[in-house]
């Protein structure tokens, strides 16, 4: 039975590949392809959709127009990061804006992730949306590791973070490594003790070998609230402390200021996300962010040299290059 299932999938892959070659490379119509394959036009449409979703087809749009290409070039010149700008009108809602940016990021990641890699993934609203838009790509000896704990006083957070991680693992045929600790410890000394445990060291060692880190930016000003700010992770004293320490955003629950500094922000002593100096050592650091309210956090993260690639919407990209 297992053999027949694999054979059926192989047949579908061959049919999808043939349809894609005829449609995209030879400019054949769906009617002609249907005749050649001995099937219906609707079946050809489904095969082409399968070819795109499974990664057999990688569609790139190279616009001769100035708009997006110049935006990306100006961001690269000014901020030394590679920008992937998602076009959209200003009237698009923040929720839809996030979904479109996340979908683009999900498809882009299939170009970045390959076999024999360790990929760190932060949980959150944006990365959850990214995980739902991933395209299938088979890899070997690749591991996705959770960057920060997800538990708080109300929930373990395991189910939420695990769902995100498992979607990444399934899309790339990869192993996953969860990080079953709280997002913030109550006492810095508890974190120090936990970090000495062998089970925790194993996860931290994986993080230290990351080839890629995938994350978004938290911001208390965002219209689509960052999960860390609305999910019961921070108490009243935490918010007061963050205000006093002039924190304006976070990466994987590690907070930073507008100038990119982070070490002496008191809440960070209890956070389980990677120190930003460690994050800076990851060869490729992919930030997925949308909405102008995230502008201050994005500028700060760039100032801290946390980002090599950023996927963002057009409105935010334009604001990023303004003085």
C-alpha positions in Angstrom: 0.0 0.0 0.0 2.8 2.4 0.9 4.4 1.7 -2.5 1.2 2.4 -4.4 1.0 5.8 -2.5 4.5 6.8 -3.4 3.9 5.7 -7.0 0.7 7.8 -7.2 2.6 10.8 -5.8 5.4 10.3 -8.4 2.8 10.1 -11.2 1.3 13.4 -10.0 4.7 15.0 -9.8 5.6 13.9 -13.3 2.2 15.2 -14.6 2.6 18.5 -12.8 6.2 18.9 -14.1 5.1 18.2 -17.6 2.2 20.6 -17.4 4.4 23.3 -15.9 7.1 22.9 -18.7 4.4 23.1 -21.4 2.7 26.1 -19.8 5.6 28.2 -18.6 8.4 27.2 -20.9 6.6 26.5 -24.1 3.7 28.9 -23.9 1.1 26.2 -24.5 -2.5 26.9 -23.6 -4.4 24.8 -21.0 -6.5 23.4 -23.7 -3.5 22.1 -25.6 -1.9 20.7 -22.4 -5.2 19.0 -21.5 -5.2 17.3 -24.9 -1.6 16.3 -24.7 -2.0 14.8 -21.2 -5.4 13.3 -22.0 -7.1 15.1 -19.1 -9.4 18.1 -18.6 -8.6 21.8 -18.5 -9.6 21.9 -14.8 -7.2 19.1 -14.0 -4.4 21.0 -15.8 -5.2 24.1 -13.6 -4.9 21.9 -10.5 -1.6 20.5 -11.7 -0.2 24.0 -12.3 -1.4 25.0 -8.8 0.3 21.9 -7.3 3.5 22.7 -9.2 3.6 26.2 -7.7 2.7 25.0 -4.1 5.2 22.1 -4.1 8.1 24.3 -5.3 8.4 22.7 -8.8 7.8 26.2 -10.2 9.5 29.3 -8.7 7.8 32.4 -10.2 9.8 35.6 -10.1 8.6 39.0 -11.3 11.3 41.2 -12.6 9.7 44.6 -13.1 11.3 47.1 -15.4 9.6 49.9 -13.5 11.5 52.0 -11.0 9.1 51.6 -8.1 10.1 48.4 -6.2 13.6 47.9 -7.6 14.7 51.4 -6.7 13.2 51.0 -3.2 15.1 47.8 -2.6 18.3 49.3 -4.0 18.0 52.4 -1.8 17.4 50.3 1.3 20.5 48.2 0.5 22.6 51.4 -0.1 21.5 53.2 3.0 21.1 50.3 5.5 23.3 47.5 4.1 20.4 45.0 4.2 18.8 43.0 1.3 15.2 44.2 1.0 12.4 42.2 -0.5 9.5 44.7 -0.9 6.0 43.4 -1.3 3.9 45.8 -3.4 0.4 46.9 -2.1 -1.8 49.9 -1.9 -2.0 52.1 1.1 -5.7 51.2 1.6 -4.8 47.6 2.5 -5.6 46.8 6.1 -2.9 45.9 8.5 -4.1 42.3 8.9 -4.1 41.8 5.1 -0.7 43.6 4.9 0.8 41.1 7.3 -0.7 38.1 5.5 0.7 39.3 2.1 4.2 39.9 3.5 4.1 36.6 5.4 3.1 34.7 2.2 5.9 36.3 0.2 8.4 35.4 3.0 7.1 31.8 3.1 7.9 31.4 -0.6 11.2 33.2 -0.4 12.4 31.0 2.4 12.4 28.0 0.0 15.3 29.8 -1.8 17.3 30.2 1.4 16.8 26.9 3.3 18.7 23.9 2.0 20.0 20.6 3.2 22.5 20.3 6.1 21.3 23.6 7.7 20.3 24.6 11.2 17.5 27.2 11.0 16.3 29.1 14.1 12.6 30.2 14.2 11.0 32.7 16.6 7.4 32.3 17.4 4.8 35.1 17.0 1.9 36.3 15.0 3.9 37.1 11.9 6.0 34.0 11.9 2.9 31.9 12.5 1.5 33.5 9.3 4.8 32.7 7.5 4.6 29.1 8.5 1.2 28.8 6.9 2.5 30.1 3.5 5.6 27.9 3.2 6.2 26.0 -0.1 7.3 22.4 0.0 11.0 21.7 -0.5 12.6 18.4 0.4 15.9 18.8 2.4 18.2 16.4 4.2 19.8 16.7 7.6 18.2 20.0 8.2 16.9 21.1 11.6 14.6 23.9 12.7 15.2 25.0 16.3 12.9 27.2 18.4 14.7 30.4 19.4 12.9 31.3 22.6 10.5 29.7 25.1 6.8 30.3 24.9 5.4 29.5 28.3 3.9 32.0 30.7 1.7 31.9 33.9 -1.4 31.2 31.9 -0.2 28.5 29.4 2.8 26.4 28.6 2.8 27.8 25.1 4.1 24.5 23.8 1.1 23.8 21.5 1.3 27.3 19.8 5.1 27.3 19.3 5.1 23.6 18.3 2.5 24.2 15.6 4.7 26.8 14.0 7.8 24.7 14.2 6.1 21.6 12.9 4.8 23.5 9.9 8.4 24.5 9.1 9.6 21.0 9.6 6.9 19.5 7.4 7.5 22.0 4.6 11.2 21.1 4.4 11.1 17.4 5.5 13.3 18.5 8.4 13.7 17.7 12.1 12.5 20.1 14.7 13.8 21.0 18.1 11.5 22.6 20.6 12.7 24.8 23.5 10.3 23.9 26.4 11.1 26.7 28.7 9.0 29.9 29.6 9.4 33.0 27.6 10.6 34.8 30.7 11.9 33.3 34.0 10.7 35.0 37.2 14.3 35.3 38.5 17.5 35.8 36.4 19.2 33.2 38.7 16.7 30.6 37.5 17.7 31.2 33.9 21.4 30.9 34.8 20.8 27.6 36.5 18.6 26.3 33.7 21.2 27.3 31.1 23.7 24.9 32.8 21.4 21.9 32.4 22.4 19.4 29.7 19.0 19.3 28.1 19.0 23.1 27.7 22.6 23.2 26.6 21.7 20.9 23.7 19.2 23.5 22.4 21.6 26.4 23.0 24.3 24.5 21.1 22.1 24.1 18.1 21.2 27.8 18.2 24.9 28.6 18.3 25.4 26.8 15.0 22.5 28.4 13.1 22.9 29.1 9.4 19.7 31.1 9.2 17.5 32.8 11.8 13.8 33.7 10.9 12.1 36.3 13.1 9.8 39.3 13.2 9.9 42.4 15.4 7.7 43.0 18.4 6.3 46.5 18.9 3.8 47.7 21.5 2.6 50.3 18.9 1.7 47.8 16.2 -1.9 47.7 15.0 -1.7 43.9 14.8 -0.4 43.3 18.3 2.7 41.3 18.8 1.9 38.2 20.8 4.4 38.9 23.5 2.5 42.1 24.4 -1.0 40.6 24.4 -0.5 37.0 25.4 0.0 37.4 29.1 3.8 37.3 29.0 4.4 40.7 30.5 3.0 42.1 33.8 2.5 45.7 34.9 5.9 45.8 36.5 7.5 44.5 33.3 5.9 47.3 31.2 7.0 49.9 33.7 10.6 48.5 33.6 10.6 48.5 29.8 9.4 52.1 29.7 12.1 53.2 32.2 14.7 51.3 30.1 13.5 53.0 26.9 12.8 49.7 25.1 10.9 50.1 21.9 10.8 46.5 20.5 12.0 43.0 20.7 13.4 40.1 18.7 12.4 36.6 20.1 11.5 38.3 23.4 14.8 40.1 23.8 14.2 43.8 24.0 16.2 46.7 22.5 16.3 50.5 22.3 16.2 52.8 19.4 20.0 52.9 19.2 20.2 49.1 19.1 21.5 48.7 22.7 20.0 45.9 24.8 22.3 44.4 27.4 21.2 46.5 30.4 17.5 46.3 29.8 16.4 44.6 33.0 13.7 42.3 31.5 16.4 40.7 29.2 18.1 39.1 32.2 15.0 36.9 32.5 14.3 36.4 28.8 15.0 33.0 27.0 15.6 34.4 23.5 19.2 34.5 22.2 21.4 37.4 23.1 21.5 39.9 20.3 25.3 39.5 20.0 24.7 35.8 19.3 22.0 36.6 16.8 24.4 38.9 14.9 26.8 35.9 14.3 24.2 34.0 12.3 25.2 34.2 8.6 21.7 34.9 7.3 19.1 36.8 9.5 15.7 37.1 7.9 13.3 39.6 9.4 9.7 39.6 8.3 7.8 42.8 9.2 4.8 44.8 8.1 3.1 48.0 8.9 4.4 51.5 9.5 3.9 51.2 13.3 6.9 48.7 13.2 9.1 51.4 11.7 10.9 52.4 15.0 11.6 48.7 15.8 12.9 48.0 12.3 15.2 51.0 12.4 16.5 50.0 15.8 17.1 46.4 14.7 19.0 47.6 11.6 21.1 49.9 13.9 21.8 46.8 16.0 23.0 44.9 12.8 20.5 42.2 13.5 19.2 41.9 9.9 20.7 40.7 6.6 17.4 40.2 4.7 14.1 42.0 5.4 10.7 41.1 3.8 8.4 44.1 4.2 5.5 45.9 2.7 5.9 48.9 0.3 4.5 51.5 2.7 7.0 50.5 5.4 9.8 50.4 2.9 9.2 53.9 1.8 9.1 55.2 5.3 12.4 53.4 6.1 14.3 55.4 3.5 12.8 58.8 4.6 15.0 61.0 6.8 
